[in-house]
Amino acid sequence: MAIHAAHGLLRFARNDDQVNQGFPNIATSHNAMYYVIYNVFLFFTTSISKDHFAMRTLISKANVLARLFALWQPPEKNERIPIEQAFGRVTAEPMDARLTLPVKRASAMDGFAVIAERFKNGIPDTSTWVLGVDYVRADTGDDFDDCFDAVIPIEKISFAANNTPIFNVETPLATGTGVRGAGAWTKEGERLIDARLPLRAVDLAALTLGGITEITVVSKPTVAFIPTGSELVPPGAIPARGQNVNSNSILLDCLLREVGAEPLIFPIVHDKWRELEDNLAQALARSDIVVIGGGSSKGGEDFCADLLKKHGEVICHGVAAAPGRPLCLALIDGKPVINLPGPALAAFYGFDWCIRAIVCRWLGIPLPQRKKVTVTLTEDLVCSEKMSIMYRAYLRRNDNGSLEATPLSMGGTSTPRALCADVIYISTPGEGTHKRGTQIEVELLREETASTPTVR
């Protein structure tokens, strides 16, 4: 109640111009009142808001997504592109072969094409055979003159002193031996690939063989990312006291590309209401999904959740998942807007369970599953009773080939080291403690390599 009362007084006292200044100006009596209320608000939000999310029932990740998907259906947007640009894209429709291959027939191997009839009584005398008359060269995939109807592999052929062939094959030789008939590779009208499948290199090769040069794919959703925080400086800048480097833009850019979206990364936006509002409007106009980084909690300059409440329908503010509990999700102008917490690990987890699911919903594909491996814990893993926690760990391989995982301390590990972890474990609320020495399944964040350290 105290939080809501102080927050309401603050919103009553401020106006957009004052908020845009970033800190109250006490030159006037009105702003003096604002200054007092501002500090009262800060007192409540710093002393009480730490437990604000814990005091109320938080929504599970599954329920958050279920609420969103009950209200939002992605539009049908497709585009036609050259096959050379289609790797990794998602098919919008089934595709059938437009060609028949081989057109007539082709050799199934490297060898010599012969007339099968001449082998009906055993191996013929080939001492006077002439190349191009009695036999022809027929390599894999080659067509050959219609007078020949079988192919003998080169491994079963030797040569006499006069260079005529000697065949070492079982007889009689059946017509069609070593030959692929018309349509053996693909037939016109044959289904090659279904809709809503990400295109692999082998898929593109198959489609090319089927005569397809253009493909209708699901349009990538454009996802805008707005990094917010007056304390942020761009990569490469030397941060002064009280400043922090913006690492979430490159994180989101790569994660969005990996899941099949088109990222639209905005410059850093300061914690000023008008500036945040203007950038949100631009992002909504230019993208299909909007992600705002930072400003989702209850700090004195955390305006983003209020911004979402003002302009749209908030689906949740606070989720039973950590790191990233203050995540806020809303619909604005029919578009999902996700306010990720600012810390990099929280941003990663929020992206992993929420934004990945939204992009996959747009593309019409199942959520990709990471490879899992079984590991032995080197320390106790204490799971939350009420929250789904993302634990990160490093892998070590024993001499016997088994894997050990050392969970990283939530508060005692540097952010870069935690980000570079090998695996994650997503706990289920109430699953209890996994004791040291027990085995659990974890998700690989990077493939195992020869460089995985070995326990000695």
N, C-alpha and C positions, 0 to 999 in steps of 0.2 A: 504494500500500500504506500509506504513512504517513497519508494522509488517512483511509482506512478504519479504521486502528488508532486514531487519535486520536478519530475519530467514535464508534467503538465504546466507548472508555473514557468518553467524555462521556455517552453514553446509559446506560452502566452506573452512572455516578456520580450522575446527576440523577434526580429524581423529578418528578411533575407539579406538586407544590406549589412546588418550587424554580424550575422553569421559569416557572411562572405569575408569579413575582416579577419576572421580566424581567432579573435580574442576580443572580449568586450571593451568598449571604450567608455571610461567613466567620466567623460567631460560633461555629460548632461545628467540631470536627475533621473531621467528614464533609464539611461544606460547604467547609472549607479545602482538602481534597483535590479537591473539585469545582472550586474556584476555580483551582487549579493546572492541572488537566486542561483546564478551559475555555480558559485562556490558551494552553496548548500547542495546543489545537484551533484557536484563532484564528490562531496562528502558521502552522500548516500550511495552513489554508484561505485565508489572505490571501497567502501566499508561493507556494503551489503550485497552488491551485485555479484561478488565472487560466488555467492551461494544461490544467486537468483535462479539459475537454470537447474541447480540441484534440488531446489525446494518444490518444484512443480514436476508433474509427470512428463517426461520427455518422450517424444514420438520415436518409434523404431525406424530404422532406415527403410525397411520394407513398406511400412505404412506411409511414410513420406512419399515414396515413389508411387504407391497405389493411389494416393490422393491426387497427385499431379496427373497421372495417366487417366484418371477418371474425368478430369476437367480439360485435358489438352490432348488433341490428336494432331500429329504433325501433318502438314499439307503434302499433297502429292506433287513433287517437283522432280522432273526427269530431264536429262539432256543427252544429246547424241554426240559422241566423241570418236576420234580415230582410235583404232585398236592399240596403236603405239602409246597412247596416253591412258590406257585403261587399267594398268597394273594396280591392284589394290582397291579399285572401285567396286561398287556393288551393282550387280545386274538389276535392271528394272523390269525385265521381261525374259521369258524363256527364249533360247536361241537354237535354231535348227540349222543343220548343214545345208549349204546351197550348192555344193558340188558332190559329184561321185568320184571317188579315187580308189584304186586306179581307174582311169577312164575305160580302159579295155582289160588290161592285165599287166602284171609286172613280175619280175623275178623276185623270189623271196630270199635270195642269197647271192653271193658272188660265185659265179660258175660258168658252165657252158650250156647253152640251150641246144637240145637235140630233138630227134623224132623218136617218140616212145616206141613206135611200131618196130623199129629196127633192133629193139632189145627184147622182143617177145620170146626168142629162143636162146637167150643168153647174151653174153658180151659179144658184139659184132667185131669183125676184123676191121680195125681202124687204120691200118698201115698206109692206106692210100687216101685217107680222109683229107678234105680240103676245107680250110677255114672260110666261112662265108657260104659254103655249099652244103657241107655235111653237118656243120655245127657253127655256132656263133657265140661270141662272148656275151654274157648276160649278167651284169652285176646287180646288186641289191637295188630294187626300185626301177630297174631298166625294163622298158618294153622291148620286144624283139619281133622278128618277122613271123607272120602267122603260120608259116609252114612248119615251125618248130613248136612243140607242145609240152616239153618237160625241161627241167633244169637240173644238172648234176653239180653238186657243190665242188668248189675248187680243191677242197681238202681230199677229195676222192679221185683226183686226176693227177696222173704223172705223164711224162713225155718220153717218147722213144728217141732214138738217136737222130732220126730224121725230123724230129720236133712234132710228130703227130701225137694226138692224145691217146692215153691208155686209161680206160675207165675201170674203177674198182667199186662197182655197185652191185646190189642184189638185183636179180632179174626174175620175172619180167618187170620192166619199168612202166609204171602206170602213167597214163596221160594226166597231165596237171601236176605231176610231182615237182615240187620246188617252185610252184607258180601261184601267185596271188591273183584271184579273179577280180572282175569289175566290182567295185564297192567293198572290197575286202578291208580297206582302211576307213572309209566313211562313205555313207550313201546320202544322196540328196533327201532332205526331209527328216533325217535322223536327229533326235534330240541330243544336243551337245551339252547344254547347261541350263539349269532352272533359274528362276528369278530369285532375287534377294540372296545372292551368294557373292562374297568377295572374290575378285578375280585373281588367281595365282598365275605364275609364269606358265605352268603347264596348261592351264585353261586357255590362255591366250594362244599358245601353240596349237591346241586342238581347234579353236575357232578359226585360226588362220588356215589350217588344213581344210576346214569346212567352207572356205571361200568368204569368210566374214571379214570385212575391213573397217566397219563402223559398229559401235555398240551403244545401245541405249542404257544409260546407267542412272542410278538415283543421284540427284544433285547433292553435293556435299552441303551440310548445313554450315552457314557462316556463323562462327561463334566469336563474339566480341569479348575481349578481356580488358577490363579497366583496373589497373593497379592504383590503389589509393593509399595515401599516407603522406602527411607533410614532412615526415622524417625520412622519406625514401630518397635515395640518390640513384642515378643510373649506373649500370655496370661500368667499371673503369674509373669512376670517380672515387676520390679518396674521402671516405666519410669523416665528418667532424664529430665532435662529441654530440651524442643525442641523435645521430643519423644512422641509417641502415641502408644496405644495398638492396635494390630491387632484384630479387632472384626469381620471383614468381612469374614474371613475363616470359622468360625463356622456358621455365618449367611448363607453363600452360601451353605455350606455342608448340613445344615438342609433344606433349601428351595429346593435344587436340589433333595434330597431324597423325599421330600413331593410331588413334581410334577412328580416323576417317573423316574428320571435320576440317573446315577451312578457317584457320585462326585469323582474327583481326585484332591486333594488339594496339591498344591506345597508349599514349604517353602517360607518365605518372600524373595523377590528379591529386591536388592538395585537399586536405580535410576542410573544405569550405562548401557550405550547402549549395550555393548557386553554381559553383564550378562542378560539383558532383551531379547536380540536376541537369546541367547543360550537357555533360558528357553522357549521362544515361539516355537523354533524348536522342543524341547523335547515334549512340550504339543501337538503340531500338530501331532507328530509321535505316541503319546500314547492315543489320545482321538478323539472323533467325533466332539466336539464343544469346543471352547476355550473361557474362560472369563478371562480378565485381570482386576484387581482391581487397580484403581488409575492411575495417569499420563495421563488423557484424556483431560485436560484443556490446558491452555497456560502458566503455570508456568515455571520457569527456568529449572526445572528438569522433566517436563512433556514430555517424549520422546515417550510414547506408541502410540499415534495417528500417529506420524511420522513413527514409526516402522511398523504399519499396512499399511501405504501408500507405504512404500518401498517394502513390500513383497506381497501385494495383491491388490484387487480392493475395494476401500472404497465406501460403499453405502451411508453413511452419517457420518458427524461429526458435531453434534449439532442438537438437536431435540426440538420441541416445547412442552417440558414437563419439569416440575421442581417439586422437586429437581432432578438434574441429567441432566441438559441441555447439557453439553459437551459430552454426550455419543457418542462413535464412533463405527461403525459397518462395518465390512469388510468381504470379502471372500478371504481366503488364502488356496491354494491347494484344492479348492472345499469345504472348511469347514467354517462355520460361526465363526467369531472371534469378540467378543463383548468386548469393553473397557469401563467398568463401571467407573464413577467417584468414588473417594475414600471415601467421607463421607458416613456413614452408611445409612442414610435416602435416599440419592441419589442412593446408591447401591440397596437398597430394591425396590425403585420405578422402577429403570431400569430393575431389575430382573422381577418385577411383570408384566410389560407390554411387555417387549421384550423377555427375556430368557424363561419365561413360555410359551409364544406363540411358540417359536422355538422348545422347547422340545415336546410340544403337537403336533406340526406339524410332528415331527419325529415319535411319537407314533401313529399318525393318529387318535387322539381323539379331541373333542372340548375342548376349554379352560374351565376349571372348573369355575363355577360361585359361588361366595360367597353368603351366606344368607344376605338379606337386611332387614333393619328395618327402620321404620319412626321415626324420632326424631324431637324435637323442639329445635331450636338454642337458646343458652343463650347469644350469642354475634353475631354481624354482621359477615357475611362471605363474604369478598370482593374477587371476582374471577377475574382472568386476562382476558384481552381482546384478547390476542394472544397466551396464553400458557394453556396447560392442567396441572393443579396443583393438587398434592396429599396433601390434608389436613388431619390431624390426630386429633382425639378428644377422650375424655373420656366420658363414659355414666353415667348417673344418673337416677334412677327411682323415679317418683313421687308417692305419696300415691294413686293416682287414676290408677296407672299401666302404665301411659305413660312414655316415655323416653325423657330425655334431653341430649343434646350433647354440650360440651364446646370445641370449636376449640382451638387448641394449637397454640401459636404464633410461626411463622416460625423462628424468630430470638431470641425470648425470652424464649424458652423452652430448657432444657437440652436434649442432644441426648438420654441418657437412658430413660428419661421420655417419650420422643416422640416415641421411639421405642416400648414402652410398652403400647401404646394407645389401646383403645378398638375397635375403628372403623376408617375407612378412607372414605373420600369423594373425588372422582376424578372429577374435574370440566371440563366443556367443554369450549373452548375458546369463549369469548363473551357472556357468560350467565348472566353476571352482578352480582349484589350484592344480597345476601340473608339476609334479615333483621332479627335482633333479634326477636324471637317469632314466626318466620315462620317455617314451617315443610319441611324437606328434607329427602330423602332416603339415608342411608349410608350403607357401607359394613362392616359386622362384621369381626373383626380379631380374636376374641375369642367368644365362645358361651356365651350367657347370663347365669349367674348362680345366685344362691341365695345370693352370696356375692356381687352382683352389688349394690353399695351404693344407699340408698334411700334418696331422697331430703325431708327434714323436714322443 
